[in-house]
Amino acid sequence: MISVKDIKVVFGRGTPLQKQALNGVSLTIEQGSFVTVIGSNGAGKSTLLGVLAGDVLPSEGSVLIGKTDVTRKSTAGRAGMVARVFQDPLTGSCGALSIEENLALAARRGEKRGLASALGGSRRDYFRERIAELNLGLENRLKDRMDLLSGGQRQAVSLVMATLAGSEVLLLDEHTAALDPGMAEFVMNLTQKIVSERKLTTMMVTHSMRQALDYGHRTIMLHGGEIVLDVAGDNRKNLQVEDLIAMFRKMRGQTLDDDALLIG
Ligand SMILES: Nc1ncnc2c1ncn2[C@@H]1O[C@H](COP(=O)(O)OP(=O)(O)OP(=O)(O)O)[C@@H](O)[C@H]1O
């Protein structure tokens, strides 16, 4: 479970560029629930993910993961609790290491032991099994360098990596935005499968209104650092992409110049 209470984040305090990125955000996400997060540029979506991951320290408020107060814990301090997949397929894994070395490092998140102890025989078999489940044929390429994979293959492996250390929380930062439509759909279906099988408490930022409504259990919209929409259940089922676009228009008080981007 994630419990965020009255979070405020101010960047560049006391400078001419001071910016209140989050302005009193409170949110409880039940264990195993999958929340999609939308909002226009600068709404505060990445800042909220950063607060959960530990990259951004709030000036006020608290963050609990399960029963642990992680508000002041660093990213490394909460590494065993929170896994993250980024927009850029190159960010979440190391291109110079092999697929299995990346998996071994991911499995050791939050621990201090080295790579050698992480790659014992039974571990290798387990990694092979997990990668075989992707049906991409990568189980025969475990010794290939990660940077030989396509962006989509790399995101699929990153999702497996995110589950290896037993983290309770999964943060997805527009993780399909750099993929072609077919691969984006593959990675989204894989995401849904992994989240439900492992009961991960998940927050996914997306610019795709379609994705926001088609996947997960609940959708929130941020605007100006505040939650301006929070829908689940039947209310969400009845929402159409066009309804969300109309809300965006209302929030911004202007016409969106690229509806296609939002619908895709
Ligand atoms: N490190 C920083 N220093 C100063 N200002 C920042 C910093 N990070 C974010 N901001 C500002 O805080 C506001 C919220 O940014 P954030 O990146 O959270 O928005 P976002 O909703 O993720 O936008 P986008 O969809 O464009 O990625 C923006 O005005 C942004 O310019």
The ligand as an SDF file (V2000), in Angstrom:
LIG
                    3D

 31 33  0  0  0  0  0  0  0  0999 V2000
   14.4360   19.8560  -10.6720 N   0  0  0  0  0  0  0  0  0  0  0  0
   13.5830   20.8470  -10.9420 C   0  0  0  0  0  0  0  0  0  0  0  0
   13.9290   22.1440  -10.7460 N   0  0  0  0  0  0  0  0  0  0  0  0
   13.0680   23.1500  -10.9940 C   0  0  0  0  0  0  0  0  0  0  0  0
   11.8150   22.9630  -11.4530 N   0  0  0  0  0  0  0  0  0  0  0  0
   11.4040   21.7000  -11.6780 C   0  0  0  0  0  0  0  0  0  0  0  0
   12.2720   20.5830  -11.4420 C   0  0  0  0  0  0  0  0  0  0  0  0
   11.5900   19.4420  -11.7580 N   0  0  0  0  0  0  0  0  0  0  0  0
   10.3810   19.8400  -12.1690 C   0  0  0  0  0  0  0  0  0  0  0  0
   10.2650   21.1910  -12.1260 N   0  0  0  0  0  0  0  0  0  0  0  0
    9.0600   21.9790  -12.4700 C   0  0  0  0  0  0  0  0  0  0  0  0
    7.9880   21.4740  -11.6910 O   0  0  0  0  0  0  0  0  0  0  0  0
    6.7840   21.4300  -12.4830 C   0  0  0  0  0  0  0  0  0  0  0  0
    6.2590   19.9880  -12.5080 C   0  0  0  0  0  0  0  0  0  0  0  0
    7.1790   19.2150  -13.2940 O   0  0  0  0  0  0  0  0  0  0  0  0
    6.9530   17.6680  -13.6100 P   0  0  0  0  0  0  0  0  0  0  0  0
    8.1680   17.2110  -14.3550 O   0  0  0  0  0  0  0  0  0  0  0  0
    6.5910   16.9530  -12.3770 O   0  0  0  0  0  0  0  0  0  0  0  0
    5.6940   17.7090  -14.5760 O   0  0  0  0  0  0  0  0  0  0  0  0
    5.0710   16.5360  -15.4590 P   0  0  0  0  0  0  0  0  0  0  0  0
    3.6110   16.5140  -15.1650 O   0  0  0  0  0  0  0  0  0  0  0  0
    5.8110   15.2790  -15.2600 O   0  0  0  0  0  0  0  0  0  0  0  0
    5.2920   17.1290  -16.9220 O   0  0  0  0  0  0  0  0  0  0  0  0
    5.6630   16.3870  -18.3080 P   0  0  0  0  0  0  0  0  0  0  0  0
    4.4190   15.7480  -18.7880 O   0  0  0  0  0  0  0  0  0  0  0  0
    6.0890   17.5390  -19.1680 O   0  0  0  0  0  0  0  0  0  0  0  0
    6.7760   15.4120  -18.0480 O   0  0  0  0  0  0  0  0  0  0  0  0
    7.1500   21.9750  -13.8370 C   0  0  0  0  0  0  0  0  0  0  0  0
    6.8210   23.3290  -13.8720 O   0  0  0  0  0  0  0  0  0  0  0  0
    8.6560   21.7800  -13.9240 C   0  0  0  0  0  0  0  0  0  0  0  0
    9.2570   22.7540  -14.7590 O   0  0  0  0  0  0  0  0  0  0  0  0
  1  2  1  0
  2  3  1  0
  2  7  2  0
  3  4  2  0
  4  5  1  0
  5  6  2  0
  6  7  1  0
  6 10  1  0
  7  8  1  0
  8  9  2  0
  9 10  1  0
 10 11  1  0
 11 12  1  0
 11 30  1  0
 12 13  1  0
 13 14  1  0
 13 28  1  0
 14 15  1  0
 15 16  1  0
 16 17  2  0
 16 18  1  0
 16 19  1  0
 19 20  1  0
 20 21  2  0
 20 22  1  0
 20 23  1  0
 23 24  1  0
 24 25  2  0
 24 26  1  0
 24 27  1  0
 28 29  1  0
 28 30  1  0
 30 31  1  0
M  END
$$$$
